[in-house]
Amino acid sequence: MQATALRTLAYTCRLRGELDRARVAVALSIALCREHSLRESELRGIALRAAIASDAGQLAEASAGFSEARKRGDLPMARRALWEAEHLIRCGEIDRARALTEANLTACMELEWRGHAAHCETLLGSLDVADPSLLHL
């Protein structure tokens, strides 16, 4: 499916720091999804678009995107939950980021999605190290 390929391209460009190219690819993916009534794929695209906006420092736009995806029925899980948790950290919402990541870790462990679980553990470890209260144990 071309919409999935475009979303994958957007994700890859995001990882490479090519945010303008990522935005174009995800916008095309979302448009195709809307044209063909591919609701779940569209919601994934909306969440990825929000992650890209967060990476670019456009935190209000990112928050609106994650909120839109949730309101339309998208439940954060796996990579999608990690994107939102990373955004919440940028917004200073550490407790929400931690809770989302802990729930995500549990789900990923149950499904034996080891790569996603490892990413969750890395994110949680980063939160722990950044917590000044841990320096005085």
C-alpha positions as CSV (number, residue, x, y, z in Angstrom):
1,M,0.0,0.0,0.0
2,Q,1.4,3.4,-1.0
3,A,0.1,5.2,2.1
4,T,2.1,2.8,4.3
5,A,5.2,3.2,2.2
6,L,4.9,7.0,2.4
7,R,4.4,6.8,6.2
8,T,7.5,4.6,6.4
9,L,9.5,7.0,4.3
10,A,8.4,9.8,6.6
11,Y,9.4,7.8,9.7
12,T,12.8,7.1,8.1
13,C,13.3,10.7,7.2
14,R,12.4,11.7,10.8
15,L,15.1,9.4,12.1
16,R,17.6,11.0,9.8
17,G,16.6,14.5,10.9
18,E,15.1,15.3,7.5
19,L,12.0,16.9,9.0
20,D,10.9,18.8,6.0
21,R,11.0,15.7,3.8
22,A,9.3,13.7,6.6
23,R,6.5,16.3,6.7
24,V,5.8,16.1,3.0
25,A,5.8,12.3,3.0
26,V,3.4,12.0,6.0
27,A,1.1,14.6,4.5
28,L,0.9,12.6,1.3
29,S,0.3,9.4,3.3
30,I,-2.6,11.1,5.3
31,A,-4.1,12.4,2.1
32,L,-4.1,9.0,0.5
33,C,-5.6,7.4,3.6
34,R,-8.4,10.0,3.6
35,E,-9.0,9.4,-0.1
36,H,-9.4,5.7,0.4
37,S,-11.0,5.7,3.9
38,L,-8.1,4.0,5.6
39,R,-8.9,5.3,9.1
40,E,-6.4,3.4,11.2
41,S,-3.6,4.2,8.8
42,E,-4.6,7.8,8.8
43,L,-4.5,8.0,12.6
44,R,-1.0,6.5,12.6
45,G,0.0,9.2,10.1
46,I,-1.6,11.9,12.2
47,A,0.4,10.7,15.2
48,L,3.6,10.6,13.2
49,R,3.0,14.1,11.9
50,A,2.7,15.1,15.6
51,A,6.0,13.4,16.4
52,I,7.7,15.3,13.6
53,A,6.2,18.6,14.8
54,S,7.5,17.8,18.3
55,D,11.0,17.1,16.9
56,A,10.9,20.5,15.1
57,G,10.0,22.2,18.4
58,Q,6.4,22.9,17.4
59,L,5.0,21.7,20.7
60,A,1.5,23.2,20.4
61,E,1.1,21.7,16.9
62,A,2.3,18.3,18.2
63,S,0.0,18.4,21.2
64,A,-2.9,19.1,19.0
65,G,-2.0,16.3,16.6
66,F,-1.7,13.7,19.4
67,S,-4.9,15.0,20.9
68,E,-6.7,14.7,17.5
69,A,-5.4,11.1,17.1
70,R,-6.7,10.1,20.6
71,K,-10.1,11.8,20.1
72,R,-10.5,9.8,16.9
73,G,-9.9,6.6,18.7
74,D,-6.1,6.0,18.4
75,L,-4.7,4.3,21.4
76,P,-1.0,4.9,22.0
77,M,0.9,1.7,21.9
78,A,4.4,0.5,20.9
79,R,6.3,3.1,18.8
80,R,3.2,5.4,18.7
81,A,3.2,5.6,22.5
82,L,6.9,6.3,22.5
83,W,6.4,9.2,20.2
84,E,3.9,10.7,22.5
85,A,6.0,10.0,25.6
86,E,9.0,11.8,24.0
87,H,6.7,14.7,23.2
88,L,5.4,14.8,26.8
89,I,9.0,15.0,28.1
90,R,9.7,18.0,25.8
91,C,6.6,19.6,27.3
92,G,7.8,18.9,30.8
93,E,5.0,16.5,31.5
94,I,7.3,13.9,33.1
95,D,4.7,12.0,35.2
96,R,2.4,11.5,32.1
97,A,5.4,10.4,30.0
98,R,6.4,7.9,32.6
99,A,2.9,6.5,33.1
100,L,2.4,6.2,29.3
101,T,5.8,4.5,28.9
102,E,5.3,2.1,31.8
103,A,2.0,1.0,30.4
104,N,3.5,0.6,27.0
105,L,6.4,-1.4,28.4
106,T,3.9,-3.8,30.0
107,A,2.0,-4.3,26.8
108,C,5.1,-4.7,24.7
109,M,6.5,-7.3,27.1
110,E,3.3,-9.3,27.0
111,L,3.4,-9.3,23.2
112,E,7.2,-10.1,23.3
113,W,8.0,-7.1,21.2
114,R,11.5,-6.9,22.5
115,G,12.7,-4.0,20.4
116,H,9.8,-1.7,21.5
117,A,10.2,-2.9,25.1
118,A,13.9,-2.0,25.0
119,H,13.1,1.5,23.7
120,C,10.6,1.8,26.6
121,E,13.2,0.8,29.1
122,T,15.7,3.2,27.6
123,L,13.2,6.0,27.9
124,L,12.4,5.2,31.5
125,G,16.1,4.9,32.3
126,S,16.6,8.4,30.8
127,L,13.8,9.7,33.0
128,D,15.4,8.2,36.1
129,V,18.8,9.6,35.4
130,A,17.4,13.0,34.7
131,D,15.6,12.9,38.1
132,P,17.8,14.9,40.5
133,S,16.4,13.1,43.5
134,L,18.1,9.9,42.4
135,L,21.5,11.5,42.7
136,H,21.1,11.4,46.5
137,L,20.3,7.7,47.1
